[in-house]
Amino acid sequence: MKVSQLLGERYKERAADIESQNLMTRGGYMKQVGNGIYSLLPPATRIQRKIERILREEMDRIDGQEVLFPVAMPASLWQSSGRWDSIGSELLRFKDRSGADMCLGMTHEEAAVHMANNIAGTYQKYPFMIYQIQTKFRDEPRARGGLIRVREFTMKDAYSFHTSQEDLQKYYERAYRAYERIYARAGIPEVMAVKSDSGMMGGKVSHEFMLLTDIGEDTIVLCPECGYRANMEAAECTVKNEPEASLKPLQTVFTGAAKTIEDVCLLLGSTPQKSCKAVVYQRNVDDSFVLIFTRGDVEVNETKLTNYLKTAVHPAADLESAHLTAGNIGPVQLMANATVLFDKSLQGATNLICGANREAYHFTGFTPGRDLPEETEYIDLGKARAGDECPQCHRHSIRVSRGIEVGNIFQLGRRYTEAMGMTYDDENGNRVNPIMGCYGIGVGRLMASVCEAKHDQYGPIWPITIAPWEVEICALRADNEEVKAAANELYERLSAKAETLLDDRAVSAGFMFSDADLFGCPVRVVISPKTLARGVVELSTRDKSVKEDVALADAPRRVQELIEELKAQVMEKVPETL
């Protein structure tokens, strides 16, 4: 490809705060069509095709069979699984010309079960996995970061079907390893898997694959001592209370206008760690109240709460109708019209401050083990924090980082096959629902995440395995006949062996090099009147690890060697297939 013929422009002005979005917009990779909707230009489509090839190779390697599901689906398909009503406005619904309810697929569990149903009717057909690379649409309310969070996107999603949990677990481990291989082959082996919440997908076991970066929207809980990793939504909150030797009596104290934990503790000369706070929610379905008590320094994890209640919630608005006194709510002498829950952070605590359920009053000396009924259940509803005790190795070594989710895998169980009536005949002739797993990777998000991880202030530094072109020839003074002839000859020779981009424009060196940095090709060859006078070309890598002069006649051989070296550097970090 010659730059003079390439569709798209590159420019210097900053386009966005998030670096991958900034560089890919400035570099002519994508153009915004609407909120969270982008057209991809040639450099990005070339990267996308390479990522898709890696995905296909790794899915085929674990016995996947490629299929293609529809983008538009009838409501009846989603109604059969129960998700037509349970998913909110993220699912884009519409009516066709006959008035039938339809939707655009944001995920394809229903379509996968529909495809497999009746054509995998006997245990002899199992296990199997089907996958697709398809356009999806999620009416995302917070589209941001260019391709990192979009509404329309290309995704590889795979669905496996099994006759036993043991078989699913075995295949899940193969898929887990395949994902590690995919990220390493794409040039970001640093991606890590973390335990996650299954959310609307269902299932009890799930992992997200995270690229740690400050611009990530997900919060990751890590232990550098033992390797424990979990998404904040699923991370255990492990808080230890050191009991005091003597228990103080429960006493009522006047606290006046002090309502917040901070104000009450300041007034009474205490700390949030020695207090009990109340947090009130309402169920979305009926506005009934849910009251949670936690230690004063622990925040409620709403995902854990939603999973426990099996329904969505929102912060409470009208506390009076629940017979609660805002700012003075406590667990003793409580007469509330609410479901009352106690967080594990209160276990073993002694001599706490808590609300007295009277305006302007609090209790001191509250000890849950003494002052609450013996049968009180304590539930993990808290958010993990930096410095907390690790639930795995029990050291106080928890760290909290940000990350981009670049893939996920779920053990779905029988949620969809039971709901949609998919069965097979087992060895004894019984009709049984198969067990499912699902495995997803967003192609555009992976591309943007690689750019986020691999760039400098001038542009992307694309790994050789997914770069839009492997080598770029910069012909300085392309209006010089000798330079033009040498560049074209080298272009023809290299193009026979490598993906080559030739900048044949008569522009300044600074302009050409600025564009070359935005293209991010791993290998760069510079030809100019000065290099030709010495009978050489200047050969370098985008990551600046190599810079050398090479005889013009030897350039094709040396470029090919360098490409193979760069590929080998990527592949040496790719783990073996399970």
C-alpha positions in Angstrom: 0.0 0.0 0.0 1.2 3.5 -0.8 0.4 6.3 1.6 -0.5 8.6 -1.3 -3.4 6.3 -2.1 -4.4 5.5 1.5 -7.8 6.7 2.6 -7.7 8.8 5.8 -5.7 11.7 7.2 -3.4 12.1 10.2 -3.1 15.3 12.2 -1.3 16.8 15.2 -4.2 18.2 17.3 -5.1 16.2 20.4 -8.5 14.5 19.8 -9.3 12.9 23.2 -8.1 12.5 26.8 -7.8 8.7 26.7 -4.6 8.0 24.8 -5.8 5.1 22.6 -8.8 7.1 21.4 -6.6 10.2 20.8 -3.9 8.3 18.8 -6.4 6.2 16.8 -8.4 9.2 15.9 -5.4 11.3 15.0 -3.9 8.4 13.1 -6.8 7.9 10.8 -7.9 4.6 12.2 -11.5 5.4 13.0 -14.2 8.1 12.5 -17.1 8.6 14.9 -20.6 8.2 13.3 -22.6 8.7 16.5 -22.4 8.2 20.2 -20.4 4.9 20.7 -20.6 4.1 17.0 -17.5 4.2 14.7 -16.5 3.6 11.2 -13.1 1.9 10.9 -10.6 3.0 8.2 -8.0 0.8 6.5 -5.3 0.7 9.3 -7.9 -0.4 11.9 -9.6 -2.9 9.6 -6.3 -4.5 8.9 -5.6 -4.8 12.7 -9.1 -6.2 13.2 -8.7 -8.9 10.6 -5.4 -10.0 12.2 -7.0 -10.2 15.7 -9.9 -12.1 14.2 -7.4 -14.6 12.6 -5.8 -15.1 16.0 -9.2 -15.7 17.6 -10.2 -18.2 14.9 -6.9 -20.1 15.2 -7.2 -20.4 19.0 -10.9 -21.3 19.0 -10.3 -23.9 16.3 -7.3 -25.2 18.4 -9.8 -26.0 21.2 -12.2 -27.8 18.8 -14.5 -24.8 18.2 -16.8 -24.8 15.2 -17.5 -21.4 13.6 -21.1 -20.5 13.0 -23.0 -17.2 12.5 -26.0 -16.1 14.5 -28.4 -13.3 13.4 -28.0 -9.7 14.6 -31.8 -9.1 14.7 -33.8 -11.6 16.7 -37.5 -12.0 17.6 -38.6 -11.2 21.1 -39.9 -14.8 21.5 -36.3 -16.0 21.6 -35.4 -13.8 24.5 -38.7 -14.3 26.2 -38.0 -18.0 26.2 -35.0 -17.4 28.4 -36.6 -14.8 30.6 -34.2 -12.1 29.6 -36.6 -10.0 27.5 -38.0 -8.6 30.8 -35.0 -8.9 33.1 -32.6 -6.8 30.9 -33.2 -3.1 30.8 -32.7 -0.5 28.1 -29.3 -1.8 27.1 -31.2 -4.2 24.9 -32.3 -2.3 21.8 -35.9 -3.3 21.1 -37.9 -2.4 18.0 -40.9 -3.6 15.9 -40.7 -4.9 12.4 -43.1 -3.9 9.7 -45.6 -6.5 10.8 -45.6 -5.2 14.3 -43.7 -8.1 15.8 -41.3 -7.3 18.7 -37.6 -7.6 17.8 -34.2 -6.8 19.3 -30.6 -6.4 18.2 -28.3 -9.0 19.8 -26.0 -7.7 22.5 -25.1 -11.3 23.3 -26.2 -14.6 21.8 -26.8 -17.3 24.5 -30.4 -17.6 23.3 -29.4 -17.9 19.6 -26.7 -20.6 20.5 -29.2 -22.7 22.4 -31.8 -22.3 19.6 -29.2 -23.5 17.1 -28.0 -26.5 19.1 -31.5 -27.5 20.2 -32.8 -30.6 18.4 -29.6 -31.1 16.5 -27.6 -32.3 19.5 -30.2 -34.7 20.8 -28.0 -37.5 22.1 -25.0 -37.7 24.5 -22.8 -39.0 21.7 -22.9 -35.4 20.2 -21.3 -34.0 23.3 -19.2 -32.1 24.2 -19.0 -29.4 21.5 -18.3 -25.7 21.2 -19.7 -23.2 18.6 -18.4 -19.7 18.1 -18.9 -16.7 15.9 -17.3 -13.3 15.2 -20.3 -11.0 14.8 -21.6 -7.4 15.1 -23.5 -6.7 18.2 -25.3 -3.7 19.6 -25.6 -2.7 23.3 -27.4 0.6 24.0 -24.6 1.5 26.4 -25.5 4.7 28.4 -21.8 5.5 29.1 -20.1 5.1 25.8 -16.5 6.5 26.2 -12.9 6.0 25.3 -13.3 5.4 21.6 -13.4 1.7 21.0 -13.0 0.8 24.6 -16.7 1.3 25.5 -19.0 1.5 22.5 -22.6 0.7 21.5 -22.0 -1.2 18.2 -19.1 -3.6 18.3 -17.6 -6.8 16.8 -17.2 -9.7 19.2 -16.0 -13.2 19.3 -18.4 -15.2 21.4 -18.3 -18.9 22.0 -20.7 -21.4 23.6 -19.8 -24.9 24.8 -22.2 -27.7 25.7 -21.5 -30.5 28.1 -23.0 -33.5 29.8 -21.4 -33.0 33.2 -19.9 -30.3 35.4 -16.6 -32.1 35.3 -16.5 -32.0 31.6 -17.3 -28.2 31.6 -14.6 -27.6 34.1 -12.1 -29.4 32.0 -13.1 -27.5 28.9 -13.2 -24.2 30.9 -9.5 -24.7 31.7 -8.7 -25.2 28.0 -10.6 -22.0 27.1 -8.8 -20.1 29.9 -5.5 -21.1 28.5 -6.6 -20.3 24.9 -7.4 -16.8 26.2 -4.0 -16.4 27.7 -2.5 -17.4 24.3 -4.7 -14.9 22.5 -3.6 -12.0 24.6 0.1 -13.0 24.4 -0.2 -13.4 20.6 -1.8 -10.0 20.3 1.2 -8.6 22.2 -0.2 -8.0 25.7 0.8 -11.1 27.7 0.5 -9.0 30.9 -3.3 -9.4 30.8 -4.5 -11.2 33.9 -7.6 -13.2 34.8 -9.6 -12.2 37.8 -12.6 -13.7 39.5 -15.7 -11.8 38.5 -19.4 -11.4 39.0 -21.5 -13.2 36.4 -24.1 -10.5 36.3 -26.9 -10.9 33.7 -25.1 -13.9 32.1 -25.8 -16.1 35.1 -23.7 -19.0 36.4 -21.6 -19.3 39.5 -18.0 -19.4 38.1 -16.7 -16.6 35.9 -13.4 -14.8 35.1 -12.6 -11.5 33.5 -9.4 -10.9 31.7 -8.0 -7.5 32.7 -5.4 -5.2 31.3 -4.2 -3.0 34.2 -4.3 0.7 33.3 -5.2 3.9 35.0 -7.9 4.7 32.5 -9.8 1.4 33.1 -13.3 1.5 34.3 -13.1 -1.7 36.3 -11.7 -1.9 39.8 -9.4 -4.9 40.4 -8.5 -6.3 43.9 -5.0 -7.9 43.9 -2.7 -9.6 46.4 0.9 -9.4 45.2 1.9 -12.0 47.9 -0.2 -14.9 46.8 -1.6 -13.9 43.4 -5.3 -13.5 44.6 -7.2 -11.5 41.9 -10.8 -10.5 41.7 -13.0 -7.8 40.2 -14.2 -5.5 42.9 -17.8 -6.7 42.3 -16.8 -10.3 43.3 -13.8 -9.7 45.7 -14.3 -10.8 49.3 -14.1 -8.0 51.9 -12.1 -9.4 54.8 -12.2 -7.2 57.8 -10.8 -8.3 61.2 -11.9 -6.8 64.5 -9.7 -6.9 67.5 -12.0 -7.4 70.5 -11.4 -5.2 73.5 -10.8 -6.9 76.9 -13.7 -5.2 78.6 -17.1 -4.6 77.2 -18.7 -1.3 77.9 -22.4 -1.1 78.6 -24.8 0.2 76.0 -25.4 3.9 76.7 -27.5 6.6 75.1 -25.7 9.8 74.3 -26.9 13.1 72.9 -25.3 13.8 69.5 -27.5 16.7 68.4 -27.2 17.7 64.7 -24.3 15.2 64.1 -25.6 12.8 61.5 -22.7 11.4 59.4 -20.3 8.8 60.7 -17.5 11.3 60.5 -19.3 14.0 62.5 -20.6 11.6 65.2 -17.1 10.1 65.6 -15.5 13.5 65.8 -18.0 14.6 68.4 -17.5 11.5 70.5 -13.7 11.2 70.0 -13.8 7.9 68.1 -13.1 6.6 64.6 -15.3 5.1 61.8 -13.6 1.7 62.5 -15.3 1.8 66.0 -18.8 2.6 64.7 -21.7 0.9 63.0 -23.4 2.6 60.1 -26.7 2.1 58.4 -27.2 2.1 54.6 -30.7 2.0 53.2 -31.9 0.8 49.7 -35.2 0.0 48.0 -35.9 -2.9 45.7 -36.6 -1.7 42.2 -39.5 -4.2 41.8 -41.7 -2.9 44.6 -39.8 -0.1 46.4 -39.6 -2.3 49.6 -36.8 -1.2 51.9 -33.5 -3.0 52.6 -31.4 -1.9 55.6 -27.8 -2.9 55.8 -25.5 -2.4 58.8 -21.8 -2.4 58.3 -18.7 -1.2 60.2 -18.4 2.5 59.8 -15.4 2.4 57.4 -16.8 -0.3 55.1 -18.8 0.6 51.9 -21.6 -1.6 50.7 -20.9 -3.5 47.5 -24.2 -3.1 45.6 -23.4 -6.0 43.2 -23.1 -8.3 46.2 -26.3 -6.9 47.6 -28.2 -7.4 44.3 -26.9 -11.0 44.0 -27.9 -11.8 47.6 -31.4 -10.3 47.2 -31.7 -11.6 43.6 -33.2 -8.3 42.5 -31.9 -4.8 41.6 -31.9 -2.0 44.2 -31.6 1.8 44.3 -30.7 4.2 47.2 -33.7 4.8 49.4 -35.6 8.1 49.1 -38.3 8.3 51.7 -37.0 6.9 55.0 -40.0 8.0 57.1 -42.3 5.5 55.4 -39.9 2.8 56.6 -40.0 4.2 60.2 -36.4 5.1 60.0 -34.7 8.2 61.5 -32.1 9.5 59.0 -28.7 9.9 60.6 -29.7 8.0 63.8 -30.5 4.5 62.5 -29.2 1.7 64.6 -29.7 -2.1 65.1 -30.8 -1.9 68.7 -34.5 -1.2 69.5 -35.1 -1.1 65.8 -38.7 -0.9 64.6 -38.3 -0.7 60.9 -40.4 -1.7 57.9 -37.4 -3.2 56.1 -35.4 -6.3 55.4 -32.4 -6.0 57.8 -29.0 -7.4 56.8 -25.7 -7.4 58.7 -22.3 -7.2 57.0 -19.5 -9.5 58.0 -17.4 -6.5 59.0 -19.4 -6.4 62.3 -18.4 -9.9 63.4 -16.2 -9.8 66.5 -16.5 -6.0 66.9 -16.9 -4.5 70.3 -17.8 -1.2 71.9 -19.1 0.5 68.8 -21.1 3.7 68.2 -24.4 3.3 66.5 -27.6 5.1 66.0 -30.2 5.0 68.7 -33.3 5.3 66.4 -34.1 8.6 68.1 -33.6 12.0 66.6 -30.3 13.5 68.0 -29.2 10.4 69.9 -26.7 7.5 69.4 -25.6 4.5 71.4 -22.1 3.9 72.6 -20.8 0.5 73.8 -22.7 -1.5 71.0 -21.2 -5.0 70.8 -23.0 -7.1 68.1 -22.2 -10.5 69.6 -23.9 -9.4 72.9 -26.6 -7.0 71.8 -27.9 -8.8 68.7 -29.9 -12.1 68.7 -27.7 -15.1 68.8 -29.0 -16.3 65.4 -28.0 -13.1 63.6 -26.5 -14.0 60.2 -23.5 -12.0 58.9 -23.1 -11.7 55.1 -20.3 -10.4 53.0 -21.7 -7.2 51.5 -18.7 -5.0 51.8 -16.2 -3.5 49.2 -12.7 -4.7 49.5 -10.1 -2.0 50.2 -6.4 -1.4 49.9 -4.6 -2.8 52.9 -7.3 -5.3 53.8 -6.5 -8.8 54.7 -6.2 -11.1 51.7 -8.9 -13.8 51.8 -6.5 -16.3 50.4 -3.2 -15.8 52.2 -4.5 -13.7 55.1 -1.7 -11.1 54.8 -2.7 -7.4 54.9 -1.5 -7.0 51.4 -4.6 -6.2 49.3 -4.0 -3.6 46.5 -6.7 -2.0 44.4 -6.0 -1.1 40.7 -7.9 -0.1 37.6 -8.3 -2.2 34.5 -9.9 -2.6 31.1 -11.9 -5.8 30.7 -10.6 -7.4 27.4 -12.5 -10.7 27.7 -14.6 -12.9 29.9 -15.5 -16.5 30.4 -18.5 -18.0 32.3 -19.7 -21.4 33.5 -23.4 -20.9 32.8 -24.6 -24.2 34.0 -28.2 -25.1 32.9 -29.7 -21.7 33.2 -30.5 -21.3 29.5 -30.9 -24.9 28.5 -33.5 -25.4 31.2 -35.4 -22.2 30.5 -35.5 -22.9 26.7 -36.2 -26.6 27.0 -33.0 -27.9 25.4 -32.5 -31.6 26.2 -30.6 -34.7 25.0 -30.8 -38.4 25.6 -28.2 -39.6 28.1 -26.7 -43.1 28.2 -29.8 -44.4 30.0 -32.3 -42.8 27.6 -33.3 -40.0 30.0 -33.9 -36.5 28.8 -31.4 -34.2 30.3 -30.5 -30.5 30.0 -26.9 -29.9 28.9 -24.5 -27.7 30.8 -23.1 -24.6 29.1 -20.1 -22.3 29.2 -19.6 -19.1 27.3 -16.5 -17.2 26.3 -16.4 -13.6 24.9 -13.8 -11.1 23.5 -14.5 -7.7 22.0 -12.3 -7.3 18.9 -12.4 -3.5 18.8 -11.8 -3.1 22.5 -8.9 -5.5 22.3 -7.4 -3.4 19.5 -7.8 -0.2 21.6 -6.4 -1.9 24.7 -3.3 -2.9 22.9 -2.9 0.7 21.7 -3.4 1.8 25.3 -0.7 -0.5 26.6 1.7 -0.1 23.7 2.3 3.5 22.7 4.6 6.5 23.3 3.9 10.2 23.1 4.1 10.0 19.3 1.8 7.2 18.4 1.0 3.4 18.8 3.8 0.8 18.9 1.9 -2.1 17.4 3.1 -5.6 18.1 4.2 -7.3 14.9 1.4 -9.9 15.1 -1.4 -7.4 14.7 0.3 -4.3 13.2 -1.5 -2.8 10.2 1.7 -3.3 8.2 4.8 -5.0 9.2 7.2 -2.5 7.6 7.0 1.0 6.4 9.4 2.6 3.8 9.8 6.3 4.3 11.1 7.8 1.0 12.5 11.2 1.9 12.6 13.5 -1.1 10.3 11.2 -3.1 10.5 13.9 -5.8 14.1 12.8 -6.3 14.2 10.3 -9.2 17.0 8.3 -7.6 15.1 8.0 -4.3 11.8 7.3 -6.0 13.4 4.5 -8.1 15.2 2.9 -5.1 12.1 3.1 -2.9 9.8 1.6 -5.5 12.3 -1.3 -6.2 12.6 -2.0 -2.5 8.8 -1.8 -2.1 8.4 -4.4 -4.8 11.0 -6.7 -3.3 9.6 -6.4 0.3 6.0 -6.7 -0.7 6.7 -10.2 -2.0 7.6 -11.3 1.6 6.1 -8.8 4.0 3.1 -6.5 4.5 4.7 -3.2 3.3 3.6 0.4 3.4 5.4 2.9 1.2 5.2 6.7 2.0 5.8 8.0 -1.4 4.6 11.6 -0.8 6.7 14.6 -1.5 6.4 16.0 2.1 9.0 17.1 4.7 10.9 14.6 6.8 9.2 15.8 10.0 5.7 15.4 8.5 6.5 11.9 7.1 8.1 10.7 10.4 5.1 12.1 12.4 2.7 10.1 10.3 5.0 7.0 10.5 4.8 7.2 14.3 1.0 7.3 14.1 1.0 4.2 11.7 3.1 2.4 14.4 4.6 -0.1 12.0 7.1 -2.3 13.9 9.9 -1.9 11.2 10.9 1.3 9.5 13.2 1.7 6.5 14.3 5.2 5.5 15.7 6.0 2.0 17.0 9.5 1.2 19.6 11.1 -1.0 22.0 11.0 1.9 21.5 7.2 2.6 21.8 6.5 -1.1 25.0 8.4 -1.3 26.4 5.9 1.2 24.7 2.9 -0.5 22.6 2.1 2.6 19.1 2.5 4.1 18.4 3.4 7.7 16.6 0.5 9.4 14.9 0.9 12.8 12.1 -0.5 14.9 9.2 1.5 16.2 10.0 0.6 19.8 13.5 2.0 19.2 15.2 -1.2 20.2 17.0 -1.4 16.9 18.6 1.3 14.7 21.2 0.4 12.1 22.4 1.1 8.6 22.0 -1.7 6.1 23.4 -2.0 2.6 20.6 -1.3 0.1 21.0 -4.7 -1.6 20.8 -6.5 1.8 17.8 -4.5 3.1 15.1 -7.1 2.1 17.0 -9.9 3.8 17.6 -7.9 7.0 14.1 -6.6 7.1 12.8 -10.2 6.9 15.2 -11.3 9.6 14.0 -8.5 11.9 10.4 -9.3 11.3 11.0 -12.9 12.3 12.9 -11.8 15.4 10.0 -9.6 16.4 7.5 -12.4 15.9 9.7 -14.8 17.9 9.8 -12.3 20.8 6.0 -12.3 20.9 5.7 -16.1 20.5 8.1 -16.9 23.3 5.6 -15.4 25.8 2.7 -17.5 24.4 1.9 -20.5 26.8 1.4 -24.0 25.5 -2.1 -25.2 24.6 -3.8 -27.4 27.1 
